[in-house]
């Protein structure tokens, strides 16, 4: 009984594909494009997160800067020790 229902369901699905083949192919292609775009966006976002975390692990915890006339200059070694 169950096998008969599965065969009838498969026959109905194949008949539907024959009747509306162009529409089914178009929907299939649109869904493939959407899945491709979503996967690409998620992959790029994950790669950016991994790169950001890797970069943050290598940065120092404190950054010391000195600005003279609006430009960044080196801080003398004597001042670094006092800070």
C-alpha positions as CSV (number, residue, x, y, z in Angstrom):
1,X,0.0,0.0,0.0
2,X,2.7,2.5,1.0
3,X,4.8,1.6,-2.1
4,X,1.8,2.3,-4.3
5,X,1.3,5.7,-2.8
6,X,4.9,6.6,-3.3
7,X,4.7,5.5,-7.0
8,X,1.6,7.6,-7.5
9,X,3.2,10.6,-5.8
10,X,6.3,10.2,-8.0
11,X,4.1,9.9,-11.1
12,X,2.2,13.1,-10.2
13,X,5.5,15.0,-9.6
14,X,7.0,13.9,-12.9
15,X,3.7,14.8,-14.7
16,X,3.8,18.2,-13.1
17,X,7.3,18.8,-14.3
18,X,6.4,17.8,-17.8
19,X,3.4,20.2,-17.9
20,X,5.3,23.2,-16.4
21,X,8.9,22.4,-17.5
22,X,9.9,26.0,-18.4
23,X,8.5,27.5,-15.2
24,X,10.2,24.8,-13.1
25,X,13.5,25.3,-14.7
26,X,13.2,29.1,-14.2
27,X,12.4,28.7,-10.5
28,X,15.3,26.3,-10.1
29,X,17.7,28.7,-11.7
30,X,16.5,31.6,-9.6
31,X,16.8,29.6,-6.4
32,X,20.3,28.4,-7.4
33,X,21.4,32.0,-8.0
34,X,20.0,33.1,-4.6
35,X,21.7,30.3,-2.8
36,X,25.0,31.1,-4.6
37,X,24.7,34.8,-3.6
38,X,23.8,34.0,0.0
39,X,26.7,31.5,0.3
40,X,29.1,34.0,-1.2
41,X,28.1,36.8,1.2
42,X,28.3,34.5,4.2
43,X,31.7,33.2,3.2
44,X,33.1,36.7,2.7
45,X,31.6,37.9,6.0
46,X,33.2,34.9,7.8
47,X,36.6,35.5,6.2
48,X,36.5,39.2,7.3
49,X,35.7,38.1,10.8
50,X,38.5,35.6,10.9
51,X,41.0,38.2,9.5
52,X,39.8,40.8,12.0
53,X,40.3,38.5,14.9
54,X,43.7,37.4,13.7
55,X,44.7,41.1,13.3
56,X,43.4,42.0,16.8
57,X,45.4,39.2,18.4
58,X,48.7,40.7,17.0
59,X,48.0,44.3,17.9
60,X,49.5,45.7,21.1
61,X,47.2,46.5,24.0
62,X,48.4,50.1,24.3
63,X,49.3,52.4,21.4
64,X,51.4,55.4,22.2
65,X,51.3,58.3,19.8
66,X,52.7,61.8,19.7
67,X,51.4,64.5,17.4
68,X,53.4,67.5,16.5
69,X,51.8,70.1,14.3
70,X,49.1,67.5,13.3
71,X,51.6,64.9,12.2
72,X,52.5,61.7,14.0
73,X,56.1,61.6,15.3
74,X,58.2,59.2,17.3
75,X,58.1,59.3,21.1
76,X,61.4,59.5,22.8
77,X,62.5,56.3,24.7
78,X,62.9,58.2,28.0
79,X,59.3,59.2,28.0
80,X,58.2,55.7,27.3
81,X,59.8,54.4,30.4
82,X,58.1,57.0,32.6
83,X,54.7,56.2,31.1
